[in-house]
């Protein structure tokens, strides 16, 4: 399963994502994609999001069972400590 969470992105980007995934809430997309399609789609979204931001979450074979990627200026920062993803909220 793949989840993409977007904020402040153009409507056209959200529209393009609905070709591949379900938008279950504004800016929250869920789908089952191959690794190749997921990576290409995320690359495309990052190129098109302008001043927006987003997170990509997908299943993988690690300790937490998932991986995270972020793109654009977000209010939360991803930090990886000894292979574990943590989220830092700047004060």
N, CA, C and O of each residue as an XYZ file, in Angstrom:
364
protein
N       0.838     -1.174      0.000
C       0.000      0.000      0.000
C       0.883      1.238      0.000
O       1.936      1.275      0.637
N       0.439      2.224     -0.711
C       1.141      3.499     -0.809
C       0.195      4.615     -0.395
O      -0.969      4.630     -0.795
N       0.699      5.552      0.408
C      -0.083      6.717      0.828
C       0.716      7.962      0.479
O       1.906      8.052      0.780
N       0.058      8.919     -0.155
C       0.663     10.220     -0.448
C      -0.201     11.283      0.209
O      -1.418     11.312      0.029
N       0.445     12.157      0.974
C      -0.253     13.264      1.643
C       0.318     14.568      1.089
O       1.522     14.816      1.161
N      -0.563     15.385      0.541
C      -0.125     16.628     -0.089
C      -0.813     17.820      0.544
O      -1.948     17.728      1.012
N      -0.104     18.943      0.552
C      -0.694     20.195      1.009
C      -0.221     21.316      0.099
O       0.921     21.314     -0.361
N      -1.092     22.259     -0.155
C      -0.792     23.439     -0.968
C      -0.279     23.098     -2.365
O       0.594     23.797     -2.880
N      -0.791     22.058     -2.981
C      -0.365     21.713     -4.339
C      -1.453     22.147     -5.316
O      -2.617     22.272     -4.933
N      -1.082     22.377     -6.574
C      -2.078     22.737     -7.566
C      -3.129     21.616     -7.728
O      -2.839     20.431     -7.567
N      -4.332     22.040     -8.046
C      -5.429     21.078     -8.223
C      -5.085     20.072     -9.319
O      -5.479     18.908     -9.245
N      -4.356     20.521    -10.326
C      -4.010     19.614    -11.422
C      -3.167     18.432    -10.940
O      -3.299     17.326    -11.464
N      -2.309     18.655     -9.953
C      -1.483     17.558     -9.412
C      -2.376     16.540     -8.720
O      -2.214     15.331     -8.888
N      -3.321     17.052     -7.940
C      -4.256     16.132     -7.265
C      -5.082     15.364     -8.285
O      -5.348     14.175     -8.112
N      -5.491     16.058     -9.361
C      -6.266     15.394    -10.409
C      -5.480     14.288    -11.087
O      -6.018     13.216    -11.366
N      -4.208     14.547    -11.351
C      -3.366     13.521    -11.977
C      -3.222     12.303    -11.074
O      -3.239     11.167    -11.547
N      -3.081     12.543     -9.777
C      -2.912     11.412     -8.845
C      -4.148     10.521     -8.794
O      -4.039      9.320     -8.549
N      -5.326     11.105     -9.025
C      -6.549     10.290     -8.948
C      -6.630      9.272    -10.080
O      -7.470      8.373    -10.042
N      -5.773      9.401    -11.079
C      -5.711      8.365    -12.123
C      -5.139      7.064    -11.574
O      -5.427      5.980    -12.083
N      -4.328      7.187    -10.530
C      -3.606      6.034    -10.000
C      -4.062      5.633     -8.602
O      -3.943      4.475     -8.203
N      -4.595      6.628     -7.852
C      -4.888      6.390     -6.438
C      -6.245      6.989     -6.080
O      -6.795      7.805     -6.819
N      -6.775      6.566     -4.923
C      -8.028      7.132     -4.422
C      -7.719      8.308     -3.503
O      -6.847      8.217     -2.639
N      -8.436      9.409     -3.692
C      -8.272     10.551     -2.784
C      -9.338     10.388     -1.695
O     -10.494     10.765     -1.889
N      -8.942      9.825     -0.553
C      -9.908      9.514      0.503
C     -10.238     10.725      1.359
O     -11.249     10.727      2.063
N      -9.412     11.740      1.311
C      -9.638     13.015      1.989
C      -8.847     14.037      1.197
O      -7.947     13.667      0.443
N      -9.157     15.285      1.345
C      -8.451     16.298      0.574
C      -6.939     16.172      0.777
O      -6.426     16.358      1.880
N      -6.251     15.858     -0.296
C      -4.796     15.753     -0.257
C      -4.255     14.437      0.262
O      -3.041     14.288      0.395
N      -5.124     13.471      0.561
C      -4.672     12.171      1.069
C      -5.037     11.099      0.035
O      -6.213     10.849     -0.231
N      -4.017     10.479     -0.533
C      -4.199      9.516     -1.606
C      -3.718      8.140     -1.152
O      -2.684      8.011     -0.498
N      -4.489      7.116     -1.514
C      -4.154      5.744     -1.135
C      -4.237      4.874     -2.377
O      -5.155      5.006     -3.187
N      -3.263      3.984     -2.514
C      -3.297      3.075     -3.649
C      -2.307      1.947     -3.489
O      -1.489      1.936     -2.569
N      -2.395      1.011     -4.390
C      -1.464     -0.106     -4.430
C      -0.708     -0.012     -5.751
O      -1.256     -0.311     -6.812
N       0.544      0.401     -5.679
C       1.336      0.668     -6.870
C       2.597     -0.175     -6.852
O       3.091     -0.557     -5.791
N       3.110     -0.461     -8.039
C       4.415     -1.124     -8.105
C       5.478     -0.102     -7.683
O       5.224      1.102     -7.701
N       6.649     -0.578     -7.310
C       7.725      0.321     -6.874
C       8.114      1.280     -7.997
O       8.394      2.452     -7.742
N       8.131      0.801     -9.208
C       8.503      1.656    -10.339
C       7.483      2.772    -10.528
O       7.854      3.939    -10.653
N       6.200      2.421    -10.551
C       5.149      3.434    -10.735
C       5.152      4.404     -9.562
O       5.045      5.614     -9.759
N       5.274      3.888     -8.349
C       5.312      4.747     -7.155
C       6.445      5.767     -7.244
O       6.229      6.955     -7.005
N       7.645      5.313     -7.585
C       8.792      6.213     -7.649
C       8.637      7.245     -8.760
O       8.954      8.417     -8.560
N       8.157      6.828     -9.920
C       7.957      7.770    -11.020
C       6.867      8.773    -10.693
O       6.991      9.956    -11.010
N       5.794      8.304    -10.056
C       4.692      9.190     -9.686
C       5.149     10.204     -8.637
O       4.805     11.382     -8.728
N       5.911      9.764     -7.653
C       6.403     10.668     -6.616
C       7.351     11.712     -7.206
O       7.300     12.885     -6.834
N       8.209     11.285     -8.118
C       9.121     12.208     -8.786
C       8.324     13.266     -9.558
O       8.651     14.452     -9.518
N       7.287     12.826    -10.251
C       6.434     13.755    -11.007
C       5.721     14.726    -10.062
O       5.675     15.927    -10.329
N       5.170     14.219     -8.969
C       4.469     15.067     -7.999
C       5.424     16.106     -7.428
O       5.060     17.278     -7.324
N       6.629     15.710     -7.060
C       7.602     16.652     -6.497
C       7.978     17.730     -7.510
O       8.194     18.885     -7.143
N       8.055     17.353     -8.772
C       8.386     18.335     -9.813
C       7.257     19.337    -10.022
O       7.514     20.491    -10.363
N       6.015     18.913     -9.825
C       4.860     19.751    -10.151
C       4.265     20.489     -8.951
O       3.375     21.317     -9.146
N       4.711     20.230     -7.729
C       3.989     20.760     -6.559
C       4.262     22.243     -6.272
O       3.624     22.823     -5.394
N       5.189     22.857     -6.993
C       5.514     24.282     -6.828
C       5.833     24.588     -5.373
O       6.846     24.110     -4.863
N       4.992     25.379     -4.678
C       5.277     25.748     -3.289
C       4.637     24.794     -2.293
O       4.676     25.035     -1.087
N       4.062     23.736     -2.780
C       3.399     22.772     -1.906
C       4.392     21.844     -1.240
O       5.606     21.983     -1.391
N       3.853     20.903     -0.509
C       4.684     19.933      0.198
C       3.937     18.616      0.280
O       2.731     18.547      0.044
N       4.675     17.578      0.615
C       4.011     16.296      0.721
C       4.878     15.212      1.320
O       6.093     15.348      1.456
N       4.205     14.129      1.672
C       4.864     12.951      2.213
C       4.436     11.741      1.401
O       3.295     11.646      0.949
N       5.357     10.835      1.229
C       5.097      9.536      0.608
C       5.381      8.475      1.651
O       6.450      8.468      2.262
N       4.427      7.577      1.858
C       4.589      6.470      2.803
C       4.294      5.183      2.050
O       3.278      5.081      1.361
N       5.173      4.206      2.179
C       4.933      2.938      1.488
C       5.533      1.780      2.287
O       6.466      1.945      3.074
N       4.961      0.617      2.050
C       5.425     -0.577      2.739
C       6.778     -0.998      2.211
O       7.047     -0.921      1.012
N       7.611     -1.435      3.103
C       8.899     -1.982      2.707
C       9.377     -2.940      3.794
O       8.803     -2.995      4.882
N      10.405     -3.674      3.499
C      10.897     -4.691      4.425
C      11.987     -4.109      5.315
O      13.172     -4.375      5.114
N      11.576     -3.309      6.306
C      12.521     -2.809      7.297
C      11.889     -2.988      8.689
O      10.818     -3.582      8.820
N      12.555     -2.475      9.708
C      12.094     -2.695     11.090
C      10.684     -2.143     11.328
O       9.879     -2.771     12.015
N      10.392     -0.986     10.769
C       9.082     -0.355     10.964
C       8.035     -0.865      9.974
O       6.837     -0.686     10.193
N       8.472     -1.487      8.902
C       7.541     -2.014      7.910
C       7.090     -0.993      6.889
O       6.255     -1.284      6.032
N       7.642      0.203      6.982
C       7.301      1.230      6.006
C       8.475      2.195      5.856
O       9.392      2.228      6.677
N       8.415      2.970      4.793
C       9.416      4.011      4.550
C       8.692      5.321      4.292
O       7.528      5.334      3.891
N       9.387      6.411      4.523
C       8.836      7.748      4.363
C       9.742      8.570      3.469
O      10.964      8.422      3.489
N       9.134      9.427      2.697
C       9.875     10.434      1.937
C       9.092     11.733      2.047
O       7.868     11.719      2.175
N       9.789     12.836      1.996
C       9.100     14.126      2.003
C       9.627     14.979      0.867
O      10.721     14.751      0.349
N       8.840     15.953      0.495
C       9.217     16.863     -0.576
C       8.594     18.217     -0.272
O       7.431     18.291      0.122
N       9.354     19.278     -0.451
C       8.831     20.623     -0.217
C       8.908     21.019      1.244
O       9.204     20.196      2.110
N       8.637     22.300      1.511
C       8.703     22.799      2.889
C       7.501     22.343      3.714
O       6.367     22.739      3.441
N       7.749     21.522      4.709
C       6.680     21.015      5.575
C       6.904     21.495      7.003
O       7.998     21.941      7.348
N       5.880     21.405      7.820
C       6.007     21.812      9.217
C       6.657     20.715     10.059
O       6.962     20.928     11.233
N       6.864     19.564      9.468
C       7.500     18.447     10.174
C       8.669     17.934      9.349
O       8.605     17.886      8.121
N       9.721     17.557     10.025
C      10.920     17.076      9.357
C      11.129     15.603      9.671
O      10.986     15.171     10.814
N      11.465     14.852      8.655
C      11.754     13.439      8.842
C      13.206     13.273      9.246
O      14.100     13.882      8.660
N      13.427     12.459     10.235
C      14.771     12.172     10.714
C      14.908     10.659     10.775
O      14.015      9.968     11.264
N      16.020     10.150     10.280
C      16.250      8.721     10.337
C      17.366      8.458     11.345
O      18.487      8.940     11.178
N      17.056      7.694     12.389
C      18.005      7.379     13.451
C      18.161      5.866     13.515
O      17.223      5.137     13.835
N      19.371      5.417     13.202
C      19.691      3.989     13.218
C      18.656      3.172     12.466
O      18.233      2.109     12.922
N      18.256      3.677     11.317
C      17.325      2.941     10.461
C      15.863      3.151     10.775
O      15.004      2.627     10.066
N      15.551      3.911     11.830
C      14.162      4.172     12.192
C      13.785      5.604     11.794
O      14.557      6.542     11.989
N      12.604      5.743     11.244
C      12.116      7.066     10.902
C      11.487      7.716     12.123
O      10.686      7.099     12.827
N      11.854      8.955     12.365
C      11.251      9.764     13.415
C      10.790     11.066     12.779
O      11.290     11.464     11.727
N       9.837     11.723     13.421
C       9.335     13.002     12.926
C       9.702     14.072     13.938
O       9.405     13.952     15.127
N      10.351     15.119     13.451
C      10.742     16.244     14.300
C       9.812     17.403     14.004
O       9.596     17.769     12.848
N       9.263     17.975     15.072
C       8.408     19.154     14.943
C       9.221     20.330     15.438
O       9.434     20.469     16.643
N       9.689     21.197     14.517
C      10.503     22.338     14.950
C       9.715     23.264     15.872
O       8.522     23.488     15.669
N      10.394     23.798     16.886
C       9.706     24.696     17.825
C       9.810     26.129     17.373
O       9.291     27.025     18.038
